[in-house]
Amino acid sequence: MRVMRQCVLALVIAGFYTAPVRAEDSAQDVLDKVKKKYVSIHDAQIHFSQRVKFEMAKIEQQAEGTLLLKKENKYRVELGEQTIVTNGETVWSYSVPNNQVLIDHFKIDDRMFSPERILTAAPDDFSATLIGSEKTGKGEAVVLKLMPKDDQAFVTSMKLWVDNATWLIRKVEFVDINGKETEYTVNEMKVNIGLQDSRFTYQIPEGVEVVDLR
């Protein structure tokens, strides 16, 4: 389940703005614009790249995947040999190497970063700062840093790169309490494409072991 908890973090908050960031805007102004725009996004399809770095072990992993999302906590994450699907009530986690599907109740906790959670939690749970701008593969991006107010929070720091021309969030990087650094880059995003609810109910393949944790 942890793949979905972390994967949804950056990708699902990839909203866009109706006006550029002004010199007098604060980090909270930017977050407020994201939250306001998110109201108009009913569903989305996101193609992304993932980079995970384990600092202690000096190991780095890269992968590409697809995220489908819809309001009311509906997600479908396809990343490598793992598929995770939730309809907002039940979560299915399918592992190809294990030939196994885990089924559990959908839960929101401090490691679960759904669109609803991150956009409503940011003002209360994080201190946000605008730290400058950087060149990216798609132009120039405004960089926003979020630090948790709780010293025991699972995420110890987070950075957002917001495209200065389209005001799409192009990249998110966060470090967790274990020192693992995870980065997601949005390669392509389509919003309000009319995703059917059936995409968020997993059809278990024949011959796969089922472990029901409910």
TORPA-4810 file (N, C-alpha, C, O; in nm, 3 decimals):
<nodes>
NODE_1_0.081_-0.121_0.000_0.000_0.000_0.000_0.085_0.127_0.000_0.040_0.234_-0.040_M
NODE_2_0.212_0.112_0.046_0.296_0.230_0.060_0.324_0.296_-0.072_0.343_0.418_-0.077_R
NODE_3_0.326_0.218_-0.184_0.350_0.279_-0.315_0.245_0.384_-0.343_0.279_0.494_-0.386_V
NODE_4_0.117_0.352_-0.319_0.012_0.449_-0.346_0.024_0.568_-0.252_0.007_0.682_-0.295_M
NODE_5_0.053_0.543_-0.125_0.062_0.651_-0.029_0.165_0.753_-0.071_0.144_0.874_-0.056_R
NODE_6_0.278_0.707_-0.124_0.384_0.798_-0.163_0.367_0.849_-0.304_0.396_0.966_-0.332_Q
NODE_7_0.319_0.763_-0.394_0.306_0.802_-0.534_0.206_0.913_-0.552_0.227_1.005_-0.631_C
NODE_8_0.096_0.905_-0.479_-0.009_1.005_-0.496_0.035_1.140_-0.447_-0.017_1.243_-0.490_V
NODE_9_0.132_1.142_-0.356_0.179_1.266_-0.295_0.194_1.381_-0.392_0.124_1.481_-0.382_L
NODE_10_0.286_1.366_-0.487_0.317_1.478_-0.574_0.222_1.487_-0.689_0.180_1.597_-0.727_A
NODE_11_0.187_1.378_-0.744_0.117_1.378_-0.871_-0.026_1.429_-0.861_-0.074_1.499_-0.950_L
NODE_12_-0.093_1.396_-0.752_-0.232_1.434_-0.741_-0.251_1.580_-0.710_-0.361_1.633_-0.726_V
NODE_13_-0.145_1.648_-0.665_-0.160_1.790_-0.637_-0.113_1.875_-0.755_-0.090_1.995_-0.740_I
NODE_14_-0.099_1.813_-0.869_-0.052_1.887_-0.987_-0.167_1.969_-1.046_-0.218_1.936_-1.153_A
NODE_15_-0.205_2.072_-0.977_-0.308_2.163_-1.026_-0.246_2.273_-1.107_-0.124_2.275_-1.125_G
NODE_16_-0.328_2.367_-1.159_-0.269_2.479_-1.231_-0.344_2.606_-1.196_-0.454_2.601_-1.141_F
NODE_17_-0.283_2.720_-1.230_-0.330_2.848_-1.182_-0.388_2.932_-1.296_-0.363_2.909_-1.414_Y
NODE_18_-0.469_3.031_-1.254_-0.530_3.121_-1.351_-0.449_3.249_-1.368_-0.476_3.328_-1.459_T
NODE_19_-0.348_3.270_-1.282_-0.267_3.390_-1.291_-0.127_3.359_-1.241_-0.112_3.272_-1.156_A
NODE_20_-0.023_3.428_-1.292_0.113_3.401_-1.248_0.137_3.446_-1.105_0.064_3.528_-1.051_P
NODE_21_0.242_3.391_-1.045_0.282_3.434_-0.912_0.340_3.574_-0.921_0.429_3.600_-1.003_V
NODE_22_0.289_3.664_-0.838_0.338_3.802_-0.836_0.446_3.816_-0.731_0.459_3.732_-0.642_R
NODE_23_0.524_3.923_-0.741_0.634_3.943_-0.647_0.584_3.950_-0.503_0.652_3.907_-0.411_A
NODE_24_0.462_4.004_-0.485_0.410_4.020_-0.350_0.338_3.896_-0.298_0.298_3.891_-0.182_E
NODE_25_0.322_3.795_-0.384_0.256_3.673_-0.342_0.341_3.598_-0.240_0.464_3.596_-0.249_D
NODE_26_0.274_3.536_-0.144_0.343_3.452_-0.047_0.326_3.306_-0.086_0.249_3.273_-0.177_S
NODE_27_0.398_3.218_-0.019_0.383_3.075_-0.045_0.241_3.031_-0.020_0.187_2.947_-0.091_A
NODE_28_0.179_3.089_0.085_0.041_3.051_0.115_-0.054_3.097_0.005_-0.154_3.029_-0.022_Q
NODE_29_-0.026_3.211_-0.058_-0.107_3.257_-0.172_-0.104_3.152_-0.283_-0.207_3.123_-0.344_D
NODE_30_0.013_3.096_-0.308_0.027_2.995_-0.413_-0.054_2.872_-0.378_-0.127_2.819_-0.462_V
NODE_31_-0.043_2.825_-0.253_-0.119_2.707_-0.210_-0.269_2.731_-0.219_-0.345_2.641_-0.255_L
NODE_32_-0.312_2.852_-0.187_-0.454_2.885_-0.195_-0.504_2.878_-0.340_-0.616_2.834_-0.365_D
NODE_33_-0.419_2.922_-0.434_-0.457_2.917_-0.576_-0.467_2.772_-0.623_-0.556_2.738_-0.700_K
NODE_34_-0.375_2.688_-0.578_-0.380_2.546_-0.614_-0.509_2.485_-0.562_-0.579_2.415_-0.635_V
NODE_35_-0.540_2.512_-0.437_-0.661_2.455_-0.376_-0.786_2.501_-0.448_-0.878_2.422_-0.470_K
NODE_36_-0.792_2.629_-0.484_-0.908_2.683_-0.554_-0.924_2.618_-0.690_-1.036_2.583_-0.729_K
NODE_37_-0.814_2.601_-0.763_-0.821_2.541_-0.895_-0.858_2.393_-0.888_-0.927_2.341_-0.975_K
NODE_38_-0.811_2.327_-0.784_-0.838_2.184_-0.770_-0.987_2.154_-0.767_-1.030_2.047_-0.811_Y
NODE_39_-1.066_2.247_-0.717_-1.211_2.227_-0.711_-1.268_2.197_-0.849_-1.366_2.123_-0.861_V
NODE_40_-1.207_2.254_-0.954_-1.259_2.237_-1.091_-1.206_2.111_-1.159_-1.247_2.079_-1.270_S
NODE_41_-1.113_2.039_-1.093_-1.057_1.918_-1.152_-1.128_1.797_-1.096_-1.114_1.765_-0.978_I
NODE_42_-1.206_1.730_-1.180_-1.285_1.614_-1.135_-1.208_1.484_-1.151_-1.224_1.392_-1.070_H
NODE_43_-1.125_1.475_-1.254_-1.043_1.356_-1.273_-0.921_1.394_-1.355_-0.916_1.501_-1.415_D
NODE_44_-0.822_1.305_-1.358_-0.698_1.335_-1.431_-0.624_1.206_-1.464_-0.638_1.104_-1.397_A
NODE_45_-0.543_1.215_-1.570_-0.452_1.108_-1.607_-0.313_1.167_-1.613_-0.289_1.265_-1.683_Q
NODE_46_-0.219_1.107_-1.539_-0.085_1.161_-1.526_0.018_1.056_-1.560_0.016_0.946_-1.505_I
NODE_47_0.109_1.089_-1.651_0.224_1.005_-1.679_0.344_1.068_-1.607_0.368_1.188_-1.620_H
NODE_48_0.417_0.988_-1.531_0.520_1.044_-1.446_0.645_0.958_-1.442_0.644_0.840_-1.479_F
NODE_49_0.753_1.021_-1.396_0.878_0.952_-1.369_0.903_0.956_-1.220_0.872_1.055_-1.153_S
NODE_50_0.958_0.848_-1.167_0.985_0.838_-1.025_1.134_0.811_-1.002_1.195_0.730_-1.071_Q
NODE_51_1.191_0.881_-0.905_1.328_0.853_-0.863_1.329_0.839_-0.712_1.282_0.927_-0.640_R
NODE_52_1.383_0.729_-0.664_1.392_0.704_-0.520_1.538_0.684_-0.483_1.608_0.604_-0.544_V
NODE_53_1.583_0.758_-0.382_1.722_0.751_-0.337_1.726_0.712_-0.190_1.669_0.780_-0.105_K
NODE_54_1.796_0.603_-0.163_1.817_0.558_-0.025_1.956_0.606_0.016_2.057_0.546_-0.021_F
NODE_55_1.961_0.713_0.093_2.087_0.780_0.123_2.183_0.689_0.198_2.302_0.684_0.165_E
NODE_56_2.135_0.617_0.297_2.222_0.533_0.379_2.287_0.422_0.297_2.405_0.391_0.314_M
NODE_57_2.208_0.361_0.210_2.258_0.249_0.131_2.322_0.293_0.000_2.379_0.211_-0.073_A
NODE_58_2.313_0.422_-0.031_2.368_0.477_-0.155_2.308_0.405_-0.278_2.378_0.374_-0.374_K
NODE_59_2.178_0.380_-0.271_2.106_0.313_-0.379_2.006_0.411_-0.441_1.939_0.485_-0.369_I
NODE_60_1.997_0.411_-0.572_1.900_0.496_-0.641_1.823_0.413_-0.742_1.882_0.335_-0.817_E
NODE_61_1.690_0.428_-0.743_1.603_0.354_-0.833_1.520_0.451_-0.915_1.479_0.556_-0.865_Q
NODE_62_1.495_0.417_-1.041_1.413_0.500_-1.129_1.308_0.416_-1.199_1.331_0.299_-1.229_Q
NODE_63_1.193_0.475_-1.224_1.084_0.404_-1.291_0.988_0.507_-1.351_0.993_0.625_-1.318_A
NODE_64_0.902_0.460_-1.440_0.797_0.544_-1.497_0.663_0.477_-1.474_0.655_0.354_-1.468_E
NODE_65_0.558_0.558_-1.462_0.428_0.501_-1.433_0.315_0.591_-1.477_0.336_0.698_-1.534_G
NODE_66_0.193_0.546_-1.448_0.072_0.620_-1.481_-0.018_0.627_-1.357_-0.032_0.529_-1.284_T
NODE_67_-0.076_0.742_-1.334_-0.171_0.761_-1.226_-0.303_0.811_-1.283_-0.306_0.913_-1.353_L
NODE_68_-0.411_0.741_-1.254_-0.546_0.789_-1.282_-0.606_0.831_-1.148_-0.589_0.761_-1.048_L
NODE_69_-0.675_0.942_-1.145_-0.738_0.985_-1.021_-0.873_1.049_-1.048_-0.898_1.105_-1.154_L
NODE_70_-0.957_1.038_-0.948_-1.091_1.096_-0.956_-1.131_1.140_-0.816_-1.088_1.081_-0.718_K
NODE_71_-1.214_1.244_-0.808_-1.257_1.294_-0.678_-1.314_1.182_-0.592_-1.356_1.079_-0.643_K
NODE_72_-1.313_1.205_-0.462_-1.361_1.111_-0.361_-1.265_0.993_-0.346_-1.307_0.878_-0.330_E
NODE_73_-1.135_1.025_-0.352_-1.030_0.927_-0.321_-1.031_0.805_-0.411_-1.017_0.692_-0.363_N
NODE_74_-1.048_0.825_-0.539_-1.038_0.715_-0.636_-0.905_0.728_-0.710_-0.876_0.832_-0.770_K
NODE_75_-0.823_0.620_-0.706_-0.693_0.622_-0.770_-0.663_0.489_-0.838_-0.713_0.384_-0.798_Y
NODE_76_-0.580_0.496_-0.940_-0.523_0.377_-1.002_-0.378_0.408_-1.037_-0.351_0.492_-1.123_R
NODE_77_-0.285_0.340_-0.971_-0.142_0.362_-0.992_-0.083_0.239_-1.058_-0.096_0.128_-1.006_V
NODE_78_-0.020_0.257_-1.172_0.050_0.149_-1.241_0.197_0.189_-1.250_0.233_0.282_-1.322_E
NODE_79_0.281_0.116_-1.175_0.422_0.150_-1.166_0.504_0.022_-1.166_0.499_-0.056_-1.071_L
NODE_80_0.578_0.002_-1.273_0.658_-0.119_-1.283_0.572_-0.244_-1.279_0.479_-0.260_-1.358_G
NODE_81_0.604_-0.332_-1.186_0.532_-0.458_-1.175_0.428_-0.455_-1.063_0.391_-0.559_-1.008_E
NODE_82_0.380_-0.335_-1.030_0.281_-0.322_-0.925_0.167_-0.232_-0.972_0.188_-0.129_-1.035_Q
NODE_83_0.045_-0.274_-0.940_-0.074_-0.195_-0.969_-0.152_-0.180_-0.839_-0.178_-0.278_-0.769_T
NODE_84_-0.189_-0.057_-0.807_-0.267_-0.030_-0.686_-0.390_0.049_-0.725_-0.381_0.152_-0.791_I
NODE_85_-0.506_-0.001_-0.683_-0.634_0.058_-0.722_-0.720_0.076_-0.598_-0.726_-0.011_-0.512_V
NODE_86_-0.788_0.191_-0.589_-0.885_0.212_-0.483_-1.006_0.287_-0.535_-0.994_0.377_-0.618_T
NODE_87_-1.123_0.249_-0.485_-1.246_0.319_-0.518_-1.289_0.411_-0.405_-1.402_0.460_-0.403_N
NODE_88_-1.199_0.433_-0.311_-1.229_0.519_-0.197_-1.277_0.442_-0.076_-1.287_0.497_0.033_G
NODE_89_-1.306_0.312_-0.095_-1.350_0.227_0.015_-1.259_0.105_0.031_-1.222_0.067_0.142_E
NODE_90_-1.223_0.044_-0.083_-1.139_-0.076_-0.083_-1.013_-0.048_-0.163_-1.016_0.025_-0.263_T
NODE_91_-0.900_-0.107_-0.119_-0.773_-0.094_-0.189_-0.727_-0.232_-0.234_-0.723_-0.326_-0.155_V
NODE_92_-0.691_-0.242_-0.363_-0.633_-0.365_-0.417_-0.488_-0.335_-0.454_-0.461_-0.236_-0.523_W
NODE_93_-0.396_-0.418_-0.410_-0.254_-0.402_-0.441_-0.203_-0.530_-0.505_-0.192_-0.633_-0.440_S
NODE_94_-0.173_-0.522_-0.636_-0.132_-0.640_-0.713_0.017_-0.636_-0.742_0.068_-0.539_-0.798_Y
NODE_95_0.086_-0.742_-0.702_0.230_-0.756_-0.727_0.252_-0.868_-0.827_0.214_-0.982_-0.803_S
NODE_96_0.314_-0.835_-0.941_0.343_-0.936_-1.043_0.444_-1.039_-0.992_0.421_-1.159_-1.007_V
NODE_97_0.557_-0.996_-0.932_0.656_-1.094_-0.886_0.600_-1.192_-0.783_0.636_-1.310_-0.782_P
NODE_98_0.511_-1.142_-0.696_0.453_-1.228_-0.593_0.329_-1.303_-0.640_0.280_-1.394_-0.572_N
NODE_99_0.279_-1.264_-0.759_0.154_-1.323_-0.811_0.046_-1.317_-0.704_-0.022_-1.417_-0.677_N
NODE_100_0.031_-1.201_-0.644_-0.055_-1.186_-0.526_-0.129_-1.053_-0.528_-0.075_-0.951_-0.571_Q
NODE_101_-0.253_-1.054_-0.481_-0.332_-0.933_-0.462_-0.366_-0.918_-0.315_-0.425_-1.008_-0.256_V
NODE_102_-0.328_-0.806_-0.255_-0.368_-0.774_-0.118_-0.491_-0.685_-0.124_-0.495_-0.590_-0.203_L
NODE_103_-0.590_-0.715_-0.042_-0.713_-0.636_-0.037_-0.728_-0.580_0.104_-0.713_-0.654_0.201_I
NODE_104_-0.758_-0.452_0.115_-0.772_-0.390_0.247_-0.872_-0.276_0.237_-0.912_-0.236_0.128_D
NODE_105_-0.912_-0.225_0.354_-0.996_-0.106_0.358_-0.910_0.015_0.322_-0.793_0.021_0.359_H
NODE_106_-0.967_0.112_0.251_-0.897_0.236_0.224_-0.890_0.318_0.352_-0.991_0.337_0.420_F
NODE_107_-0.771_0.365_0.385_-0.752_0.444_0.507_-0.671_0.568_0.473_-0.583_0.564_0.386_K
NODE_108_-0.700_0.677_0.541_-0.621_0.799_0.528_-0.544_0.817_0.658_-0.603_0.829_0.765_I
NODE_109_-0.410_0.818_0.648_-0.327_0.843_0.765_-0.217_0.941_0.726_-0.221_1.000_0.618_D
NODE_110_-0.118_0.958_0.815_-0.016_1.060_0.788_0.078_1.023_0.675_0.161_1.104_0.635_D
NODE_111_0.067_0.898_0.623_0.149_0.859_0.508_0.068_0.856_0.379_0.121_0.825_0.273_R
NODE_112_-0.059_0.889_0.390_-0.145_0.885_0.273_-0.167_1.026_0.223_-0.226_1.108_0.292_M
NODE_113_-0.120_1.055_0.100_-0.127_1.189_0.046_-0.222_1.193_-0.072_-0.180_1.192_-0.188_F
NODE_114_-0.350_1.196_-0.041_-0.452_1.209_-0.145_-0.464_1.356_-0.181_-0.414_1.441_-0.107_S
NODE_115_-0.529_1.390_-0.293_-0.546_1.532_-0.327_-0.619_1.607_-0.218_-0.580_1.717_-0.181_P
NODE_116_-0.726_1.545_-0.165_-0.803_1.611_-0.061_-0.717_1.637_0.063_-0.725_1.743_0.124_E
NODE_117_-0.636_1.538_0.099_-0.556_1.552_0.221_-0.446_1.655_0.208_-0.431_1.741_0.295_R
NODE_118_-0.367_1.650_0.101_-0.253_1.740_0.091_-0.296_1.885_0.078_-0.232_1.974_0.133_I
NODE_119_-0.405_1.910_0.005_-0.446_2.048_-0.018_-0.516_2.108_0.103_-0.512_2.230_0.123_L
NODE_120_-0.579_2.024_0.184_-0.642_2.077_0.304_-0.546_2.075_0.423_-0.560_2.156_0.515_T
NODE_121_-0.447_1.984_0.421_-0.355_1.972_0.534_-0.242_2.074_0.527_-0.190_2.115_0.631_A
NODE_122_-0.203_2.116_0.407_-0.086_2.203_0.393_-0.090_2.327_0.482_0.009_2.356_0.549_A
NODE_123_-0.202_2.402_0.486_-0.202_2.523_0.569_-0.183_2.494_0.716_-0.122_2.574_0.787_P
NODE_124_-0.234_2.380_0.764_-0.228_2.349_0.907_-0.105_2.268_0.946_-0.054_2.284_1.056_D
NODE_125_-0.057_2.183_0.857_0.048_2.088_0.891_0.187_2.129_0.843_0.287_2.074_0.891_D
NODE_126_0.195_2.225_0.750_0.324_2.264_0.693_0.345_2.415_0.697_0.249_2.493_0.692_F
NODE_127_0.471_2.454_0.707_0.510_2.594_0.689_0.569_2.606_0.549_0.668_2.539_0.519_S
NODE_128_0.512_2.690_0.465_0.553_2.699_0.324_0.633_2.826_0.299_0.605_2.932_0.356_A
NODE_129_0.735_2.814_0.212_0.822_2.926_0.178_0.854_2.925_0.029_0.882_2.819_-0.027_T
NODE_130_0.849_3.042_-0.036_0.896_3.054_-0.173_1.047_3.073_-0.168_1.096_3.167_-0.105_L
NODE_131_1.122_2.983_-0.235_1.268_2.990_-0.221_1.340_3.029_-0.349_1.463_3.029_-0.352_I
NODE_132_1.266_3.063_-0.455_1.332_3.109_-0.577_1.278_3.043_-0.701_1.163_2.999_-0.703_G
NODE_133_1.360_3.035_-0.805_1.320_2.973_-0.931_1.437_2.894_-0.988_1.553_2.921_-0.958_S
NODE_134_1.404_2.795_-1.073_1.506_2.711_-1.133_1.466_2.680_-1.277_1.348_2.679_-1.312_E
NODE_135_1.567_2.655_-1.360_1.543_2.609_-1.496_1.505_2.462_-1.493_1.566_2.383_-1.421_K
NODE_136_1.405_2.425_-1.571_1.366_2.285_-1.583_1.366_2.249_-1.731_1.391_2.333_-1.817_T
NODE_137_1.337_2.122_-1.760_1.333_2.077_-1.899_1.224_2.143_-1.979_1.230_2.144_-2.102_G
NODE_138_1.124_2.198_-1.912_1.011_2.259_-1.981_1.005_2.410_-1.960_0.903_2.473_-1.989_K
NODE_139_1.114_2.470_-1.909_1.114_2.614_-1.890_1.164_2.650_-1.751_1.252_2.584_-1.697_G
NODE_140_1.107_2.755_-1.694_1.147_2.801_-1.562_1.038_2.769_-1.462_0.920_2.779_-1.493_E
NODE_141_1.079_2.729_-1.342_0.982_2.690_-1.239_1.006_2.768_-1.111_1.120_2.792_-1.071_A
NODE_142_0.898_2.806_-1.046_0.902_2.863_-0.912_0.916_2.747_-0.814_0.848_2.645_-0.829_V
NODE_143_1.002_2.762_-0.716_1.026_2.654_-0.620_0.967_2.690_-0.484_0.991_2.799_-0.431_V
NODE_144_0.889_2.598_-0.431_0.819_2.616_-0.304_0.866_2.508_-0.208_0.871_2.391_-0.244_L
NODE_145_0.902_2.545_-0.086_0.945_2.448_0.014_0.844_2.441_0.127_0.800_2.543_0.178_K
NODE_146_0.809_2.318_0.167_0.716_2.296_0.276_0.785_2.216_0.385_0.845_2.112_0.358_L
NODE_147_0.777_2.265_0.509_0.835_2.196_0.623_0.724_2.163_0.722_0.641_2.248_0.753_M
NODE_148_0.722_2.040_0.774_0.615_2.002_0.868_0.628_2.076_1.000_0.739_2.103_1.048_P
NODE_149_0.514_2.109_1.058_0.514_2.174_1.188_0.534_2.073_1.301_0.575_2.109_1.411_K
NODE_150_0.503_1.947_1.273_0.518_1.839_1.370_0.656_1.774_1.353_0.686_1.723_1.245_D
NODE_151_0.738_1.774_1.456_0.872_1.717_1.448_0.870_1.566_1.424_0.969_1.509_1.379_D
NODE_152_0.757_1.501_1.452_0.745_1.357_1.436_0.674_1.318_1.306_0.640_1.202_1.287_Q
NODE_153_0.650_1.414_1.216_0.578_1.386_1.091_0.658_1.289_1.004_0.781_1.290_1.007_A
NODE_154_0.588_1.206_0.927_0.653_1.109_0.841_0.736_1.179_0.733_0.849_1.138_0.705_F
NODE_155_0.679_1.285_0.672_0.752_1.363_0.572_0.826_1.475_0.644_0.765_1.558_0.711_V
NODE_156_0.960_1.477_0.629_1.040_1.576_0.700_1.064_1.702_0.619_1.096_1.807_0.677_T
NODE_157_1.049_1.695_0.486_1.059_1.815_0.402_0.999_1.783_0.265_0.996_1.668_0.222_S
NODE_158_0.953_1.888_0.197_0.891_1.872_0.066_0.920_1.995_-0.019_0.920_2.108_0.031_M
NODE_159_0.947_1.974_-0.149_0.968_2.085_-0.242_0.879_2.066_-0.364_0.861_1.954_-0.412_K
NODE_160_0.823_2.176_-0.413_0.741_2.176_-0.533_0.804_2.266_-0.638_0.852_2.375_-0.606_L
NODE_161_0.805_2.220_-0.765_0.852_2.301_-0.877_0.730_2.335_-0.962_0.667_2.246_-1.018_W
NODE_162_0.697_2.464_-0.972_0.578_2.509_-1.043_0.619_2.580_-1.171_0.691_2.680_-1.166_V
NODE_163_0.573_2.530_-1.286_0.608_2.587_-1.415_0.566_2.734_-1.422_0.450_2.766_-1.395_D
NODE_164_0.659_2.821_-1.459_0.633_2.965_-1.458_0.552_3.013_-1.577_0.510_3.128_-1.581_N
NODE_165_0.529_2.925_-1.675_0.449_2.963_-1.792_0.309_2.903_-1.785_0.211_2.972_-1.815_A
NODE_166_0.299_2.776_-1.747_0.168_2.709_-1.745_0.111_2.700_-1.604_-0.008_2.672_-1.587_T
NODE_167_0.194_2.722_-1.501_0.157_2.710_-1.360_0.110_2.570_-1.324_0.026_2.551_-1.235_W
NODE_168_0.165_2.471_-1.396_0.149_2.332_-1.357_0.262_2.295_-1.262_0.375_2.340_-1.279_L
NODE_169_0.234_2.213_-1.163_0.338_2.159_-1.078_0.407_2.049_-1.155_0.346_1.945_-1.184_I
NODE_170_0.533_2.070_-1.190_0.608_1.977_-1.274_0.682_1.871_-1.194_0.706_1.761_-1.244_R
NODE_171_0.718_1.904_-1.072_0.799_1.809_-0.996_0.776_1.828_-0.848_0.755_1.940_-0.800_K
NODE_172_0.780_1.718_-0.774_0.771_1.722_-0.629_0.880_1.631_-0.572_0.903_1.521_-0.623_V
NODE_173_0.944_1.678_-0.469_1.049_1.600_-0.402_1.020_1.602_-0.252_0.991_1.707_-0.196_E
NODE_174_1.027_1.484_-0.188_1.010_1.484_-0.044_1.104_1.383_0.020_1.145_1.285_-0.041_F
NODE_175_1.137_1.411_0.146_1.224_1.325_0.225_1.143_1.276_0.343_1.078_1.355_0.411_V
NODE_176_1.147_1.144_0.369_1.069_1.091_0.480_1.156_1.072_0.604_1.276_1.097_0.602_D
NODE_177_1.093_1.028_0.710_1.159_1.017_0.840_1.273_0.915_0.839_1.359_0.918_0.926_I
NODE_178_1.272_0.825_0.739_1.377_0.725_0.727_1.495_0.772_0.642_1.591_0.698_0.621_N
NODE_179_1.486_0.896_0.593_1.594_0.951_0.511_1.581_0.918_0.364_1.670_0.953_0.286_G
NODE_180_1.476_0.852_0.324_1.456_0.818_0.183_1.406_0.940_0.107_1.310_1.005_0.149_K
NODE_181_1.471_0.969_-0.004_1.433_1.084_-0.088_1.357_1.033_-0.211_1.407_0.949_-0.286_E
NODE_182_1.237_1.085_-0.230_1.152_1.043_-0.342_1.117_1.164_-0.427_1.080_1.270_-0.375_T
NODE_183_1.130_1.148_-0.557_1.103_1.258_-0.650_1.008_1.209_-0.759_1.028_1.101_-0.816_E
NODE_184_0.906_1.288_-0.789_0.814_1.259_-0.897_0.813_1.375_-0.995_0.799_1.491_-0.955_Y
NODE_185_0.828_1.345_-1.122_0.823_1.445_-1.227_0.705_1.416_-1.318_0.693_1.306_-1.371_T
NODE_186_0.618_1.514_-1.335_0.501_1.499_-1.423_0.546_1.521_-1.567_0.589_1.630_-1.604_V
NODE_187_0.535_1.416_-1.648_0.571_1.426_-1.789_0.454_1.471_-1.876_0.473_1.543_-1.974_N
NODE_188_0.335_1.428_-1.839_0.215_1.464_-1.915_0.094_1.454_-1.823_0.086_1.365_-1.740_E
NODE_189_0.000_1.548_-1.839_-0.121_1.547_-1.756_-0.241_1.591_-1.836_-0.237_1.692_-1.906_M
NODE_190_-0.349_1.514_-1.825_-0.477_1.549_-1.887_-0.582_1.553_-1.778_-0.591_1.461_-1.696_K
NODE_191_-0.663_1.659_-1.776_-0.763_1.673_-1.671_-0.904_1.672_-1.729_-0.926_1.706_-1.845_V
NODE_192_-0.999_1.630_-1.644_-1.141_1.627_-1.678_-1.167_1.554_-1.810_-1.227_1.609_-1.903_N
NODE_193_-1.120_1.430_-1.815_-1.135_1.349_-1.937_-1.249_1.248_-1.926_-1.268_1.167_-2.016_I
NODE_194_-1.323_1.253_-1.817_-1.440_1.167_-1.803_-1.409_1.022_-1.770_-1.466_0.931_-1.829_G
NODE_195_-1.318_1.000_-1.674_-1.283_0.863_-1.635_-1.402_0.794_-1.571_-1.472_0.852_-1.487_L
NODE_196_-1.426_0.669_-1.611_-1.537_0.591_-1.557_-1.501_0.533_-1.420_-1.384_0.502_-1.395_Q
NODE_197_-1.599_0.519_-1.333_-1.574_0.463_-1.201_-1.521_0.321_-1.208_-1.451_0.276_-1.117_D
NODE_198_-1.552_0.250_-1.315_-1.506_0.112_-1.330_-1.354_0.101_-1.334_-1.298_-0.005_-1.306_S
NODE_199_-1.284_0.211_-1.370_-1.138_0.209_-1.374_-1.078_0.198_-1.234_-0.960_0.167_-1.219_R
NODE_200_-1.161_0.223_-1.132_-1.111_0.225_-0.995_-1.161_0.107_-0.912_-1.157_0.111_-0.789_F
NODE_201_-1.206_0.003_-0.981_-1.237_-0.125_-0.918_-1.151_-0.230_-0.987_-1.160_-0.246_-1.109_T
NODE_202_-1.069_-0.300_-0.911_-0.972_-0.391_-0.971_-1.034_-0.526_-1.002_-1.100_-0.587_-0.918_Y
NODE_203_-1.010_-0.573_-1.123_-1.053_-0.707_-1.165_-0.936_-0.802_-1.142_-0.835_-0.795_-1.212_Q
NODE_204_-0.949_-0.890_-1.044_-0.840_-0.978_-1.004_-0.813_-1.083_-1.113_-0.905_-1.154_-1.153_I
NODE_205_-0.688_-1.093_-1.161_-0.655_-1.191_-1.264_-0.675_-1.334_-1.214_-0.659_-1.363_-1.096_P
NODE_206_-0.710_-1.421_-1.304_-0.729_-1.561_-1.270_-0.596_-1.623_-1.229_-0.493_-1.597_-1.290_E
NODE_207_-0.600_-1.706_-1.125_-0.481_-1.778_-1.080_-0.393_-1.700_-0.986_-0.286_-1.748_-0.948_G
NODE_208_-0.434_-1.581_-0.946_-0.355_-1.499_-0.855_-0.396_-1.526_-0.711_-0.515_-1.539_-0.682_V
NODE_209_-0.299_-1.534_-0.620_-0.329_-1.552_-0.478_-0.393_-1.425_-0.423_-0.345_-1.314_-0.451_E
NODE_210_-0.500_-1.440_-0.347_-0.571_-1.326_-0.288_-0.555_-1.330_-0.136_-0.586_-1.431_-0.072_V
NODE_211_-0.506_-1.221_-0.079_-0.492_-1.207_0.065_-0.584_-1.093_0.109_-0.555_-0.976_0.082_V
NODE_212_-0.692_-1.126_0.177_-0.792_-1.027_0.219_-0.764_-0.985_0.363_-0.778_-1.064_0.455_D
NODE_213_-0.724_-0.860_0.380_-0.688_-0.807_0.513_-0.802_-0.731_0.579_-0.783_-0.673_0.686_L
NODE_214_-0.918_-0.730_0.518_-1.030_-0.654_0.575_-1.089_-0.723_0.698_-1.184_-0.671_0.758_R
</nodes>
